[in-house]
Amino acid sequence: MSNDFKGKVALVTGGAAGIGLATVEAFAAAGATVVVSDIDRTLGEALASRLQAEGHSASFIACDVTNADEVKALIEQIRAAHGRLDCAFNNAGIEIEQDKLADGNEAVFDRIMDVNVKGVWHCMRHEIPLMLEQGGGAIVNTASVAALGAAPKMSIYSASKHAVLGLTRSAAVEYGKKGVRINAVCPAVIDTEMFRRAVEIEPRKAEFAAGMHPVGRVGQAEEVAAAVLYLCSANAGFTTGIALPVDGGATCI
Ligand SMILES: NC(=O)c1ccc[n+]([C@@H]2O[C@H](COP(=O)([O-])OP(=O)(O)OC[C@H]3O[C@@H](n4cnc5c(N)ncnc54)[C@H](O)[C@@H]3O)[C@@H](O)[C@H]2O)c1
């Protein structure tokens, strides 16, 4: 068995930057037809055009995952263009700077939950029916190590990622016998724009972040992408409902 995705159609939400972008590139390199989706049309279109110029099969569909109609239209466009969806990486997510829980702000709570939880839920409820029609598929949701334990001064984000695991595990059980495998990746700190924005606000976070991983560094987006491709591949045929840490050992200390 191999990580060959020739003939497979793969969707990546939040695909224009960071972990999503690295996963788009990994799917393309593995031969998949990749649908890049993101709220950022400029970055997304540029990425799809670059991949096409490099000889890959790629397209961009703009979609805000918090918008039910846009997510429905995204999956309908994939059905119309490709007739199937084999792999879906529900990765779009946000982090907004927070303080301790009692100092929390309701607008921040609603926004984080909307993107990180409702966004994943919208995507799954439209992806799963198409996968059931074709007899199976693989979904990977982006959670976080913040879904596996406490995340001080990130309690809303942590709660949102715990919820992603709830959706992942419940749906994995509901659709296991129908051939739809549903897993989550739980990255620790990964060097993307999200991390760089946090360091800009609080420069001490760079050193702290490196130190929280036993491997002594933050992770690279490509290292998460490799885990996503594994979970989407036939190699992971007996793996469903898991929350896979991609964390440089952070969760074992
Ligand atoms: N970077 C980290 O340290 C880290 C760690 C653990 C988990 N994560 C998770 O990984 C995922 C990707 O994070 P990243 O670091 O690559 O972030 P990023 O900010 O670099 O990229 C996120 C992408 O998602 C898109 N996006 C944001 N809101 C959207 C929406 N409503 N609809 C569609 N697209 C939207 C953005 O335009 C952007 O292209 C997120 O779910 C994040 O919570 C990141």
The ligand as an SDF file (V2000), in Angstrom:
LIG
                    3D

 44 48  0  0  0  0  0  0  0  0999 V2000
   -0.4080   26.9720   13.8300 N   0  0  0  0  0  0  0  0  0  0  0  0
   -0.5780   26.2930   14.9560 C   0  0  0  0  0  0  0  0  0  0  0  0
    0.2840   26.3660   15.8820 O   0  0  0  0  0  0  0  0  0  0  0  0
   -1.7590   25.3820   15.1320 C   0  0  0  0  0  0  0  0  0  0  0  0
   -1.7230   24.4410   16.1770 C   0  0  0  0  0  0  0  0  0  0  0  0
   -2.8160   23.5960   16.3630 C   0  0  0  0  0  0  0  0  0  0  0  0
   -3.9190   23.6820   15.5380 C   0  0  0  0  0  0  0  0  0  0  0  0
   -3.9350   24.6130   14.5330 N   0  0  0  0  0  0  0  0  0  0  0  0
   -5.1190   24.6400   13.6870 C   0  0  0  0  0  0  0  0  0  0  0  0
   -4.7160   24.4020   12.3600 O   0  0  0  0  0  0  0  0  0  0  0  0
   -5.6380   25.0150   11.4450 C   0  0  0  0  0  0  0  0  0  0  0  0
   -4.8660   25.8460   10.4470 C   0  0  0  0  0  0  0  0  0  0  0  0
   -4.1040   26.8000   11.1670 O   0  0  0  0  0  0  0  0  0  0  0  0
   -2.8650   27.5760   10.5350 P   0  0  0  0  0  0  0  0  0  0  0  0
   -1.8600   27.7100   11.6100 O   0  0  0  0  0  0  0  0  0  0  0  0
   -2.4920   26.9760    9.2280 O   0  0  0  0  0  0  0  0  0  0  0  0
   -3.5740   28.9930   10.3640 O   0  0  0  0  0  0  0  0  0  0  0  0
   -3.3740   30.1620    9.2710 P   0  0  0  0  0  0  0  0  0  0  0  0
   -4.0020   31.3410    9.9100 O   0  0  0  0  0  0  0  0  0  0  0  0
   -1.9550   30.2070    8.8440 O   0  0  0  0  0  0  0  0  0  0  0  0
   -4.2830   29.6530    8.0400 O   0  0  0  0  0  0  0  0  0  0  0  0
   -5.6730   29.4820    8.2110 C   0  0  0  0  0  0  0  0  0  0  0  0
   -6.3730   29.5630    6.8780 C   0  0  0  0  0  0  0  0  0  0  0  0
   -7.7950   29.4080    7.1420 O   0  0  0  0  0  0  0  0  0  0  0  0
   -8.4930   30.4100    6.4250 C   0  0  0  0  0  0  0  0  0  0  0  0
   -9.7490   30.7140    7.1000 N   0  0  0  0  0  0  0  0  0  0  0  0
   -9.9240   31.4130    8.2650 C   0  0  0  0  0  0  0  0  0  0  0  0
  -11.2330   31.5330    8.5370 N   0  0  0  0  0  0  0  0  0  0  0  0
  -11.9010   30.9100    7.5460 C   0  0  0  0  0  0  0  0  0  0  0  0
  -13.2760   30.6960    7.2680 C   0  0  0  0  0  0  0  0  0  0  0  0
  -14.2330   31.1930    8.0660 N   0  0  0  0  0  0  0  0  0  0  0  0
  -13.6060   29.9770    6.1590 N   0  0  0  0  0  0  0  0  0  0  0  0
  -12.6520   29.4940    5.3380 C   0  0  0  0  0  0  0  0  0  0  0  0
  -11.3360   29.6740    5.5330 N   0  0  0  0  0  0  0  0  0  0  0  0
  -10.9630   30.3750    6.6320 C   0  0  0  0  0  0  0  0  0  0  0  0
   -7.5530   31.6080    6.3810 C   0  0  0  0  0  0  0  0  0  0  0  0
   -7.8870   32.5090    5.3440 O   0  0  0  0  0  0  0  0  0  0  0  0
   -6.2020   30.9270    6.1890 C   0  0  0  0  0  0  0  0  0  0  0  0
   -5.9080   30.7400    4.8210 O   0  0  0  0  0  0  0  0  0  0  0  0
   -6.6060   25.8000   12.3210 C   0  0  0  0  0  0  0  0  0  0  0  0
   -7.7830   25.0290   12.5110 O   0  0  0  0  0  0  0  0  0  0  0  0
   -5.8670   25.9540   13.6300 C   0  0  0  0  0  0  0  0  0  0  0  0
   -6.7400   26.1340   14.7210 O   0  0  0  0  0  0  0  0  0  0  0  0
   -2.8810   25.4560   14.3090 C   0  0  0  0  0  0  0  0  0  0  0  0
  1  2  1  0
  2  3  2  0
  2  4  1  0
  4  5  1  0
  4 44  2  0
  5  6  2  0
  6  7  1  0
  7  8  2  0
  8  9  1  0
  8 44  1  0
  9 10  1  0
  9 42  1  0
 10 11  1  0
 11 12  1  0
 11 40  1  0
 12 13  1  0
 13 14  1  0
 14 15  2  0
 14 16  1  0
 14 17  1  0
 17 18  1  0
 18 19  2  0
 18 20  1  0
 18 21  1  0
 21 22  1  0
 22 23  1  0
 23 24  1  0
 23 38  1  0
 24 25  1  0
 25 26  1  0
 25 36  1  0
 26 27  1  0
 26 35  1  0
 27 28  2  0
 28 29  1  0
 29 30  1  0
 29 35  2  0
 30 31  1  0
 30 32  2  0
 32 33  1  0
 33 34  2  0
 34 35  1  0
 36 37  1  0
 36 38  1  0
 38 39  1  0
 40 41  1  0
 40 42  1  0
 42 43  1  0
M  CHG  2   8   1  16  -1
M  END
$$$$
